[in-house]
Amino acid sequence: MQTIDDAAVAAPLDHESRVQAHDHTALKLWLRLLTCTSLIEGSVRRRLRSEFASTLPRFDLLAQLERHPQGLRMSELSQRLMVTGGNVTGLADQLEAEGWITREPVVDDRRSIRLKLSASGRRRFAEMAAGHERWVISLFDALSRDEQQQLHALLGKLKPGLAAGLRRAGGTRQAGR
């Protein structure tokens, strides 16, 4: 028979490990969502590294470019990825050196650069994206299709309220996913 102390040792420490029985349900839900997000993201990061020798920030930048075949300005990428221009520049330098992306001047703005996926970058990203999709699907295998749809609907109901609260509080960013 497992004692409470044994169970505490066996359970991995995560965001939910802070929950107390008397905590409000909303707090418990927040910590469970955060834990699930962290576990999913950690799994994706490990698989990107092991199977493609890549990182999640690189994947995210490439995904943005894949969605915009005409390319994106560095400033647009920075906004979409919610990172600094310096972060985008560093990633772009690496990806350009590896032949995944190209840089083009913006015709109507000499100071701007537009990034695009190269032909080989598009092919290589397609492989990564297919792997990413398989991994994410497998990570949700514990839920039936109906349960996944229910969870999606419930989170869809929550999202506008969160965005409205952010706007009321003076925040400017809206949830993008």
C-alpha positions in Angstrom: 0.0 0.0 0.0 1.3 3.4 -1.0 1.4 6.1 1.7 0.8 9.8 1.1 4.5 10.5 1.4 5.3 7.8 -1.2 2.8 9.2 -3.6 4.3 12.7 -3.2 7.7 11.3 -4.0 6.4 9.3 -7.0 4.4 12.2 -8.5 6.5 14.5 -10.7 6.7 18.1 -9.5 4.7 20.4 -11.8 2.5 23.4 -11.5 -0.3 21.4 -10.0 1.9 20.3 -7.1 1.1 23.6 -5.5 -2.6 23.0 -5.4 -4.3 22.6 -2.0 -7.6 20.9 -1.4 -9.2 24.2 -0.4 -8.0 26.2 -3.4 -10.6 27.7 -5.7 -11.5 25.6 -8.7 -10.4 28.3 -11.1 -6.9 28.2 -9.6 -6.8 24.4 -9.9 -7.9 24.7 -13.5 -5.3 27.3 -14.3 -2.5 25.2 -12.8 -3.8 22.1 -14.7 -3.9 24.0 -18.0 -0.4 25.4 -17.3 0.9 21.9 -16.5 -0.6 20.4 -19.6 0.8 23.2 -21.8 4.2 22.7 -20.2 4.2 19.0 -20.8 3.0 19.3 -24.4 5.6 22.0 -25.2 8.4 20.0 -23.5 7.6 17.0 -25.5 7.5 19.0 -28.8 10.7 20.7 -28.0 12.5 17.4 -27.3 11.2 15.8 -30.5 12.1 18.8 -32.6 15.6 18.6 -31.2 16.0 14.8 -31.5 14.3 14.2 -34.9 15.2 17.5 -36.7 18.1 19.0 -34.8 15.9 22.1 -34.5 14.2 24.3 -31.8 10.6 25.5 -31.2 11.5 29.1 -31.9 12.9 28.1 -35.3 9.8 26.0 -36.0 7.5 28.9 -35.1 9.4 31.3 -37.4 9.3 28.8 -40.3 5.6 28.1 -39.7 4.9 31.9 -40.0 6.8 32.0 -43.3 5.0 28.9 -44.6 1.7 30.6 -43.9 2.8 33.7 -45.9 4.4 32.6 -49.1 4.9 36.2 -50.1 7.2 36.6 -47.1 7.1 38.7 -44.0 9.0 41.7 -42.9 11.3 41.2 -39.9 9.0 43.5 -37.9 5.9 41.5 -38.8 7.6 38.3 -37.7 8.6 39.9 -34.4 5.0 40.9 -33.8 3.6 37.5 -34.8 6.1 35.6 -32.7 5.9 38.1 -29.8 9.7 38.4 -29.5 12.2 41.1 -30.0 13.6 42.1 -33.4 17.0 40.9 -32.2 15.6 37.4 -31.6 14.2 37.3 -35.1 17.4 38.5 -36.6 19.4 35.8 -34.8 17.1 33.1 -36.0 17.0 34.5 -39.5 20.8 34.6 -39.6 21.0 30.9 -38.7 18.2 29.8 -41.1 19.7 31.8 -44.0 23.1 30.3 -43.4 21.5 26.8 -43.5 19.6 27.7 -46.8 16.1 27.5 -45.2 15.2 31.1 -45.9 16.1 34.0 -48.1 16.1 37.7 -47.5 14.8 40.2 -50.0 14.6 44.0 -49.8 11.2 45.6 -49.5 10.6 47.6 -52.7 8.7 50.5 -51.0 10.9 50.6 -47.9 14.7 50.5 -48.3 15.2 49.9 -44.6 13.0 46.8 -44.4 13.9 43.2 -45.3 11.4 40.5 -46.2 12.0 36.9 -45.2 10.8 34.0 -47.3 11.1 30.2 -47.2 13.5 28.9 -49.8 12.5 26.0 -51.9 14.6 23.6 -49.8 13.3 25.3 -46.6 9.8 24.7 -47.7 10.4 21.0 -48.3 12.3 20.6 -45.0 9.7 22.5 -43.0 6.9 20.3 -44.5 8.7 17.3 -43.0 9.0 19.0 -39.6 5.3 20.2 -39.8 4.1 16.6 -40.5 6.1 15.3 -37.6 4.8 18.1 -35.3 1.2 17.3 -36.3 1.7 13.6 -35.6 3.3 14.3 -32.2 0.5 16.7 -31.1 -2.2 14.3 -32.2 -0.5 11.5 -30.2 -0.2 13.7 -27.1 -4.0 14.0 -27.0 -4.7 10.3 -27.4 -5.9 10.1 -23.8 -9.0 12.0 -24.9 -11.6 10.7 -27.4 -12.4 12.8 -30.4 -15.6 13.9 -28.7 -13.7 14.9 -25.6 -11.2 16.8 -27.7 -14.0 18.7 -29.4 -15.6 19.4 -26.0 -12.4 20.7 -24.6 -11.8 22.8 -27.7 -15.3 24.3 -27.4 -15.0 25.1 -23.7 -11.6 26.8 -24.2 -13.2 28.6 -27.1 -15.8 29.9 -24.8 -13.2 31.0 -22.2 -10.8 32.7 -24.7 -13.0 35.8 -25.6 -13.6 36.6 -22.0 -9.9 36.4 -21.3 -9.1 38.7 -24.3 -11.8 41.2 -23.2 -10.3 41.2 -19.7 -6.9 41.9 -21.1 -8.3 44.8 -23.2 -10.1 46.3 -20.2 -6.9 46.0 -18.2 -5.1 48.0 -20.9 -3.2 45.2 -22.6 -2.8 45.4 -26.3 -2.0 41.9 -27.4 -4.8 39.5 -28.3 -4.5 35.7 -28.2 -3.4 34.5 -31.6 -4.0 30.8 -31.4 
